[in-house]
Amino acid sequence: MTDGDRRSALVVVATEAEPVVGECRLRYQREAVERGLPAHLTILFPFAAATEIDDGLLTKLRRLYTPVRPFAYELASVSSFPDAAWLAPVPVEPFHSLVGVARQAFPALPPYGDPEHVVVPHCTIGTDDHPEAVESMVRELREDLGPQLPIRCHATELVLLVEGTDGRWAQQEAISFEGA
């Protein structure tokens, strides 16, 4: 991967979830875990190319997200897309609000590259290209994680993750939610 190909993402890390979902993520999403992606809820991906992240962009992110109030949420149930099994946050509205801020501030960077994309906030636990495998994954996750749900979490910051030339992801910046 060249320096110009490196991507970035804005996420809320689900710190409290990792001890509960870590083994499942290793089983169903090993590559993402090995590449340094924590359990998280995506706010905007892809974000800016890593080479475009500078002090001005970081200042803009701080200005946008520092006024946000920290909030509690729960990862309450297992759900799926055709290619992914995930945990659903409750309430979902604060995540829609964070996504809305990003959409308004960065209209040239739509979620998943699609201006029409409807964002469904979620914490991915596993992925597979085969819907039948995802269905099986969901059944297993409901059995394994069900008794441990909901997972109580707190969103206290927006994290900028940046992909390295080796394909590993790392936190470049954390913007604390300081709203009252």
N, C-alpha and C positions, 0 to 999 in steps of 0.2 A: 504494500500500500504506500502510495506517495503522500507527502505532506499535504498536498492539495486535495486528496481524497478523504481526509479525515473528517468525521462527522461530529456533531454535538447534539445534545438533548437537554431539555429542561424537564426536571422530574421532581416529585416529592418522594423521598426515600421512606419506605415503610419499615423503619428501624425495628419496631416492636414485633413485626411479623417474621423477621428472619429466623429467630430461634424455632418458630413453629413450622415454617414452610421450607427451611433450608434444605432438608433431606429430599423433600419432594421436588424442589427446584433442581437439585443435582441429578435426580432420577429423570426428570422430564425436560430439563432445559440446561443440561450440563455445559454446553458450549458458552451460553450467556454467563453462567456463573463463573466459569473458568476465565472468561474475558473481563471479569471484574464488575459486571452489572449487578447491583444490589436489588433486592425486592423493592419495587417502586411503582408509582403511578405516573405515567407519562403526561406531561403538560403540553410539550411541543417537541415533535420529532418529525423530520430532521429540523434542527435549529440551524444556526449559521455554520458555515464551513469553519473548521477549527482555525484555519489561517486568517479568518476574518474577525476573530474574537480579539478585541482590543480594549483599552481603558474606557473608550467612549461607549462601547456596547455594554460593558460591565456596569458603568455608571447608569445607563438607561435601565438595565435590569433592576438595579438597586432602587432607582426612583419609582419604578413600576410596582415592585413586589415588597419593599420594606413596609409600606403602609398596610399590608394585608394583616388581618388578625390571625394569630395562631388558632387552630381549631382541632377538635377531637373528631375522630371517625372510627368506624369499625369495619373490618373486612369480614362481612357477614355471611356470605354464601358463595358456593362454587357455581360458576357459569361457564359459557364457552362461546367462541366464534368457531367457524368451520376449521380453523387452523390453530386454535389456542384454547387452553383451559385457564381460567382466571378466577380471582376473588373479587367480588363486588363491594365497593365502599358504600357505607351508609353513614351520614347523608352524602348524596352525590353532588348536591348543589355547590358546595365550596370548590370542588374540582372543576365544575363547569365554569365557575367564575374565574378561576386561574387560567383556564384555557381561553376564555373570552378576552382577558387582558392581553394574552399573547397574540390572539388573532387580530385584535385592534391595533396593537403596537407594531406588529410585524406582518402586514398583509401579504408581503411577497414570500412569506415562509408558512404556507398553510400546513395544517396537521397532515402528516403522512404524504405531503406533496400534492394534496387534492383539496382545492378550495371548497368543494362540496362535501367533504368528508364530515360525517356526523361522529363526533368524538364520544365514545362510551368509556368513561373512566373505569379503570380496572388495574389489577395487579396480576400480571401474567405469572403463572406457575409452571406451565409447560406448553410446548409447541410441537406440532407435527403437520406435515403436508397432507396427511390422510385423515379425512373426517371420522372414519371408523376408529382410528387410533385415538383421536381426541375424545370421542364418546367413551371409550374404555378408560381413558385417563380421568375423565370427569367422574365416572363411577368410582374409581379407585380413590380419587381425591376426596369425594364425599364420604367415603368410608374412613379414610385415614385422617382427614382434617375435620370432618364434621363435628366430632365431639369436642374439638378445640375452638370451634367458632362460636361467637365472633371473637376476632382478635382486636383488642382495643389499641388504637394508635393515636398519635398526636402529630399533626402537621405543624412544624415550627419553622421550616425554611424551604426555599426553592433551591435545588441543586443543579448546577450546570455540569453535566458530564461531557467529557471530551474523549474521543477515540484516538489512541496513539497509533503511530505507524506500524506497530506490531499487532494491531487489532484489539488491544486491551483498552478498556474504558477506565477513566479515573475522574475523580471530582476535581474540577478546576476552581469552582467558586460555590459558596453557600451563602444565600441571601436570607437573613433572618426575617421572619414575619414579626413586625414590631407594632402593628396597629393596635389601637385600644378599643 
